């Protein structure tokens, strides 16, 4: 059985993504992964179909139409979704019939959400992944964002039992956000008072997310960090991880996401891996602050989160 879905409205930005293109950072190819891996894994559990290509969407007004009966699910940002005129429960799967129209009318919390289909989307994998690399123009759907009228082929549309993700495991997605960090390679470039206000317990400055944000990075506004005397305000470009917090010459942080492998600004901190999914939901005007932790705590948090995500299939009922 084959079928398609037709994009009627792509919202602000819609891309084909998956857990990422791994193992190519040494040649400058980033992971370009789904920014909210937790929501993506929840979607796979709801569909009983791990690792397939899904749609990452920004903003309301997203709409698509089905040409085959299949099971679909939505996870990520909290949304008001409708199948034809019937309201849908977020973070749950549902059956769509041929001709049905899925619409997202409003995003009530968070920023990005994920739409997937039982059986997956039929697109070729490039370098071991379906995800879209926008800068280089490959992967996903012709290496570009989805547009109104695009037709996506479904690999093997099928109907499954309705499954619901536990409400108690849906992360909060409201400002202000606390992001835990470990110290970065150039943290000594900044004076102690600046660092205390940046990540000190009970002393943190609140930064505001600017309008300058995309899948590459998020610029913050607020009180600039102060460089110590006689240190360079840029460095020879070196490797960076998703979640690296870079400080350019103006002293205002830039949080790097999933589309870069090197950077040339001082790396004051790195957001712990367990908190990276939060970055998918930062939008202009949101408030964020940072809290310093150590590698042992960061590793323990990530192990706990991985264990939880592995249990998703058994938790969805």
C-alpha positions in Angstrom: 0.0 0.0 0.0 1.3 3.5 -0.9 0.0 7.0 -0.4 1.1 10.6 -0.1 0.5 13.7 2.0 0.3 17.1 0.4 1.6 20.2 2.2 -1.2 22.8 2.1 0.6 25.3 4.4 4.2 24.9 5.7 3.8 27.3 8.6 6.8 29.5 9.3 9.3 26.7 8.5 8.9 23.0 7.9 11.8 20.6 7.3 12.4 16.9 7.0 14.5 15.8 10.0 15.5 12.7 12.0 18.0 12.1 14.9 20.8 13.4 12.8 23.7 12.8 10.4 26.4 11.3 12.6 30.1 10.8 12.0 31.0 13.6 9.5 31.9 16.5 11.7 35.6 16.0 10.9 34.8 17.0 7.3 32.6 19.9 8.3 29.2 18.2 7.9 27.0 18.9 11.0 24.3 16.6 12.4 21.4 18.9 11.3 19.4 16.8 13.7 15.9 17.4 15.0 16.4 20.1 17.6 14.1 18.4 20.1 15.3 14.8 20.2 13.1 14.0 23.2 9.9 15.0 21.3 11.2 13.1 18.2 11.8 9.9 20.2 8.3 10.3 21.8 6.9 10.6 18.3 8.7 7.3 17.3 7.2 5.6 20.3 3.7 6.8 19.5 4.0 5.5 15.9 6.0 2.4 16.9 8.4 3.3 14.1 11.9 4.4 15.3 14.4 6.3 13.1 12.1 7.4 10.3 11.9 10.8 8.7 9.5 13.3 10.3 8.5 16.9 9.8 9.8 19.6 12.1 7.5 22.6 12.0 7.8 26.2 13.3 4.6 28.1 14.1 0.9 27.8 13.5 -1.1 27.4 10.3 0.7 24.3 9.2 -1.6 22.1 7.2 -1.4 18.9 5.2 -3.8 16.5 3.4 -3.8 12.7 3.3 -4.3 10.5 0.2 -4.3 7.3 2.2 -5.5 6.0 5.5 -2.7 6.0 8.0 -1.7 6.7 11.6 -0.1 10.1 12.3 1.2 11.7 15.5 2.3 15.1 16.8 4.8 15.8 19.6 6.9 18.8 20.7 5.4 22.2 21.2 1.9 22.2 22.6 -0.5 22.9 19.8 -4.2 23.2 19.0 -4.5 20.7 16.2 -7.5 19.5 14.2 -8.2 16.7 11.8 -10.9 18.2 9.6 -12.9 19.9 12.3 -12.2 17.4 15.1 -9.7 18.6 17.8 -6.7 16.3 18.4 -4.8 15.5 21.5 -1.1 16.6 21.3 1.5 14.0 22.1 -0.8 11.2 20.9 -1.3 9.2 17.7 -4.5 9.3 15.6 -5.9 7.7 12.5 -6.3 9.9 9.4 -8.5 8.9 6.5 -7.9 9.5 2.8 -8.9 13.1 2.1 -8.6 14.3 5.7 -7.0 17.7 6.4 -4.6 18.1 9.3 -4.4 21.7 10.6 -2.4 23.4 13.4 -4.3 26.5 14.4 -2.2 27.7 17.4 1.0 27.0 19.3 0.2 27.4 23.0 3.6 26.5 24.5 7.0 26.0 23.0 8.1 26.7 19.5 8.9 23.6 17.4 6.8 20.5 17.0 7.0 17.2 15.0 4.6 15.4 12.7 5.2 11.8 11.7 3.5 8.9 10.0 3.4 5.2 10.7 5.7 3.7 8.0 7.6 6.9 7.5 8.2 9.2 4.6 9.7 7.7 1.5 12.8 9.8 0.8 16.4 8.7 0.2 19.0 8.7 3.0 22.1 10.8 2.3 25.2 10.0 4.4 23.1 7.8 6.6 20.4 10.3 7.4 17.1 11.7 6.0 17.6 15.1 7.7 17.8 18.4 5.8 21.1 20.3 5.6 19.8 23.7 4.6 23.2 25.4 4.2 24.5 22.8 1.7 21.1 22.1 0.2 21.0 18.3 0.5 19.0 15.7 2.4 15.3 16.0 3.3 13.0 17.1 0.6 15.4 18.4 -2.2 17.6 19.9 0.5 15.1 22.8 1.2 12.2 23.8 3.4 8.8 22.4 2.5 6.5 24.5 0.4 2.8 24.7 -0.2 1.9 22.0 -2.8 4.8 19.7 -2.1 3.8 16.0 -2.2 5.5 13.6 0.2 5.3 9.9 -0.5 4.7 7.7 2.4 6.9 4.6 2.6 4.4 2.1 4.0 1.3 3.9 5.4 -0.5 1.7 8.0 -2.9 2.0 10.8 -1.9 1.3 14.4 -3.7 1.4 17.7 -4.0 4.9 19.2 -1.2 5.6 21.7 -0.9 8.4 24.2 2.3 9.8 25.7 2.1 10.3 29.5 1.2 13.9 30.4 3.6 13.8 33.3 6.6 13.3 31.0 5.8 16.2 28.7 8.5 18.8 29.5 7.5 22.3 30.5 8.0 24.8 27.6 7.5 28.2 29.2 9.8 31.2 29.8 12.0 31.7 31.8 14.2 28.8 30.9 17.1 27.5 33.1 20.0 26.0 31.1 22.7 24.1 32.9 26.3 24.5 31.5 29.8 23.3 32.0 32.7 25.7 31.7 34.0 26.2 28.1 37.6 26.2 26.9 37.8 30.0 27.0 35.9 30.7 30.2 39.1 32.2 31.6 38.8 35.0 29.0 36.1 36.6 31.1 36.4 38.4 34.5 35.2 36.7 37.6 32.4 39.2 38.2 31.0 38.6 34.7 31.1 34.8 35.2 29.4 35.1 38.6 26.5 37.0 37.0 26.5 34.6 34.0 26.3 31.3 35.8 26.5 31.8 39.6 23.9 30.2 41.7 21.3 32.7 42.7 23.1 35.5 40.9 22.4 34.8 37.3 21.5 37.5 34.9 18.4 36.9 32.8 19.1 37.1 29.0 16.4 37.8 26.4 16.2 35.8 23.2 16.6 38.1 20.3 14.9 38.0 16.9 18.1 36.8 15.4 17.7 33.1 15.7 17.5 30.1 13.4 18.7 26.4 13.3 22.3 27.6 13.4 22.2 29.7 16.5 20.3 31.9 19.0 21.6 35.4 19.9 20.8 36.7 23.3 20.4 40.2 24.6 21.3 41.5 28.1 24.3 42.5 30.1 27.4 41.8 28.1 30.2 39.6 29.6 33.4 41.5 30.1 36.6 40.2 28.7 39.7 40.2 30.8 42.5 42.5 29.7 44.8 41.4 26.9 42.8 38.4 25.6 41.7 38.1 22.0 38.0 38.7 21.3 38.1 36.0 18.7 40.0 32.7 18.4 41.4 30.6 15.7 38.4 28.6 14.5 38.0 25.4 16.5 35.5 22.6 16.9 32.2 23.3 18.6 29.4 21.1 19.9 25.7 21.8 19.8 24.9 23.9 22.8 28.3 25.7 22.8 27.8 29.3 24.1 30.1 31.6 22.2 30.9 35.2 23.1 31.7 37.6 20.2 33.4 41.0 20.7 30.2 42.7 21.9 30.0 40.3 24.9 26.5 39.0 24.2 26.1 35.2 24.1 25.3 33.1 21.0 24.0 29.6 21.6 25.1 27.3 18.7 22.7 24.7 17.6 23.0 21.8 15.1 24.3 23.4 11.9 28.0 24.2 12.6 31.1 22.1 13.5 33.6 25.0 14.0 33.4 28.5 15.5 35.8 31.5 15.9 34.5 33.1 19.1 35.5 32.5 22.7 33.5 29.5 24.1 32.5 30.5 27.6 30.3 27.4 28.3 28.6 24.3 26.8 25.0 23.6 27.6 24.7 20.1 29.1 23.4 17.5 26.7 20.3 16.7 28.8 19.1 20.3 28.4 19.7 20.7 24.6 16.1 19.9 23.7 15.0 23.0 25.5 16.8 25.1 22.8 14.2 24.0 20.2 11.6 26.0 22.0 13.4 29.3 22.6 11.7 32.1 20.7 12.1 35.9 20.5 11.3 37.5 23.8 11.8 34.4 26.0 14.0 34.8 29.1 16.9 32.4 29.8 19.6 32.1 32.5 22.5 29.7 33.0 23.7 27.6 35.9 27.1 26.1 36.2 27.5 22.4 36.9 30.3 19.8 36.5 30.9 17.0 34.0 29.9 14.3 36.5 26.4 15.9 37.0 26.1 16.5 33.3 26.9 12.9 32.5 24.4 11.6 35.2 21.6 13.8 33.8 22.2 12.5 30.3 22.3 8.9 31.3 19.0 9.3 33.2 17.4 11.0 30.2 18.7 8.3 27.8 17.2 5.6 30.1 13.9 7.4 30.1 13.8 7.8 26.3 14.5 4.1 25.8 11.4 3.3 27.9 9.1 5.5 25.8 7.7 2.5 23.8 6.5 0.8 26.9 5.1 4.0 28.4 2.9 5.0 25.5 -0.5 3.3 25.9 
